[in-house]
């Protein structure tokens, strides 16, 4: 019986502590409300929400995007074809003159095939690139591969000959995953369509 009696004796002191806390909280909130208008409170909340939504835009959040490309220890790769010179796993490869995206050669694909588990978009943008081996210009079709997981590896942005607003078919800023099962971009191929017509001088 004594434990019950001690619990009953403690109840008034607990109630008093709760009442004291309620009174102090009420006094603080009433004082705050008397010094603050609704508009100023809403402006503070709005500024906090706007600042919170802008936080991911800070340079810290994008540090990985702007980082320089990793120096590879692997020896340079070649196509093995003297008429198709260069390393297809680097942005300097001649076919990538109009490239803006990730190279499929870094995801298990090639310059003309998509990596396993992805689907090639039939809608593309085109560019004209100069082949240093035969000193001719070639029409290159840049087909996006869609449906895989993009890791952001081997990102190239050369943009040579980009005609964004004037000619949408030459705009490399668009994700061209149209007519595919997934709209998720993975990487971009660079397929030779043929030689370009000689330019008139």
C-alpha positions in Angstrom: 0.0 0.0 0.0 2.8 2.4 0.6 3.9 2.6 -3.0 0.4 3.7 -4.0 0.4 6.3 -1.3 3.8 7.7 -2.4 2.5 7.9 -6.0 -0.6 9.8 -4.9 1.6 12.2 -2.8 3.8 12.9 -5.9 0.8 13.8 -8.2 0.3 17.3 -6.8 4.0 18.2 -7.3 3.9 16.8 -10.9 0.7 18.8 -11.7 2.4 22.0 -10.3 5.4 21.5 -12.5 3.2 21.0 -15.6 1.1 24.1 -14.7 4.3 26.2 -14.2 5.6 25.1 -17.6 2.3 25.9 -19.2 2.2 29.3 -17.6 5.8 30.2 -18.7 5.1 28.9 -22.2 1.9 30.9 -22.5 3.6 34.1 -21.2 6.4 33.7 -23.8 4.1 33.1 -26.7 1.8 35.9 -25.7 4.8 38.3 -25.5 6.1 37.1 -28.8 2.6 37.5 -30.4 2.3 41.1 -29.0 5.6 42.1 -30.6 5.1 40.3 -33.9 2.5 40.9 -36.7 1.1 38.1 -38.8 2.7 39.5 -41.9 6.2 39.7 -40.5 5.8 36.1 -39.2 4.7 34.9 -42.7 7.6 36.8 -44.3 10.1 35.1 -41.9 8.6 31.7 -42.7 8.6 32.5 -46.4 12.2 33.6 -46.4 13.1 30.4 -44.5 11.3 28.2 -47.0 12.8 30.1 -50.0 16.3 29.9 -48.5 15.9 26.2 -47.8 14.8 25.5 -51.4 17.7 27.4 -52.8 20.2 25.5 -50.7 20.8 22.7 -53.2 21.8 25.3 -55.8 24.8 26.4 -53.9 28.2 25.6 -55.5 28.9 23.0 -52.8 26.0 20.9 -54.1 27.4 21.0 -57.6 31.0 20.5 -56.9 31.1 17.1 -58.4 29.6 18.3 -61.7 32.2 21.0 -62.2 35.1 18.8 -61.2 37.8 18.2 -63.8 37.8 14.9 -65.5 39.7 12.1 -63.8 43.1 11.3 -65.0 43.0 7.7 -66.3 46.0 5.4 -65.7 44.8 3.2 -68.6 46.7 3.6 -71.9 44.8 5.4 -74.6 42.4 3.2 -76.5 42.1 3.3 -80.3 39.5 2.0 -82.7 42.1 -0.1 -84.5 41.1 1.5 -87.8 43.6 4.0 -89.3 40.6 5.7 -91.1 38.9 6.2 -87.7 41.7 7.6 -85.5 41.5 8.6 -81.8 40.4 7.3 -78.4 36.5 6.8 -78.3 36.7 6.9 -74.5 37.8 10.6 -74.4 36.0 13.8 -75.4 38.7 14.7 -77.9 37.7 11.8 -80.2 36.9 13.4 -83.6 33.3 12.1 -83.8 32.3 13.9 -80.6 32.6 17.4 -82.0 28.9 18.0 -81.4 28.6 15.9 -78.2 26.8 17.0 -75.1 26.4 14.1 -72.8 28.0 11.0 -71.4 30.0 8.7 -73.6 28.5 5.2 -74.1 32.0 3.8 -74.3 32.2 4.3 -70.5 29.1 2.3 -69.8 29.8 -0.9 -71.8 28.6 0.4 -75.2 30.5 1.6 -78.2 30.4 4.7 -80.4 27.5 3.1 -82.4 25.8 0.7 -79.9 24.1 1.3 -76.6 25.2 -0.4 -73.4 23.4 -3.6 -72.3 20.0 -2.9 -70.7 19.4 0.4 -72.5 17.4 1.3 -75.7 18.5 3.6 -78.5 16.3 6.6 -79.2 15.2 6.9 -82.9 15.0 10.7 -82.6 18.5 12.3 -82.7 20.4 15.4 -83.2 23.1 15.6 -85.9 26.5 17.3 -86.3 29.2 17.5 -88.9 32.7 16.5 -87.7 36.1 16.6 -89.4 38.0 13.3 -89.7 41.7 14.1 -89.5 42.7 10.8 -91.2 41.2 11.5 -94.6 40.6 15.3 -94.1 36.9 15.0 -94.9 33.7 16.0 -93.0 31.2 13.4 -91.9 27.6 13.7 -90.8 27.3 12.2 -87.3 24.0 11.1 -85.7 24.0 11.5 -81.9 21.6 8.9 -80.5 20.8 8.9 -76.8 20.6 5.6 -75.0 17.8 5.4 -72.5 16.6 3.2 -69.7 19.7 2.6 -67.8 21.2 4.3 -64.7 23.2 7.4 -65.5 26.3 7.7 -63.4 27.5 11.0 -64.9 30.8 9.4 -66.0 32.7 10.6 -69.1 30.6 13.8 -69.5 31.6 15.7 -72.7 30.3 19.1 -73.8 31.9 20.2 -77.0 28.9 21.9 -78.7 30.6 22.6 -82.0 28.0 23.7 -84.5 25.1 23.7 -82.0 22.1 25.6 -83.3 19.8 25.5 -80.3 16.9 27.8 -81.2 17.4 28.2 -84.9 17.6 24.5 -85.7 16.2 22.1 -83.1 17.6 19.1 -84.9 21.1 20.4 -84.1 20.3 21.1 -80.4 22.3 18.9 -78.1 20.8 20.3 -74.9 17.6 18.3 -75.3 17.3 14.8 -73.8 16.2 12.9 -77.0 14.6 9.9 -75.2 11.5 9.9 -77.4 9.7 6.7 -78.4 11.6 4.6 -75.9 10.2 2.6 -73.0 12.0 4.9 -70.5 12.7 8.6 -70.5 15.8 8.1 -68.3 18.9 9.2 -70.1 22.1 7.1 -69.8 24.6 8.1 -72.5 25.0 9.1 -76.2 26.4 7.3 -79.2 28.1 9.0 -82.3 27.1 7.1 -85.5 28.5 8.0 -88.9 25.7 8.6 -91.4 27.9 9.5 -94.4 30.2 12.1 -95.8 29.0 15.7 -95.8 28.6 17.6 -99.1 31.6 19.8 -100.0 31.0 23.3 -98.7 31.0 26.0 -101.4 33.8 28.6 -101.0 
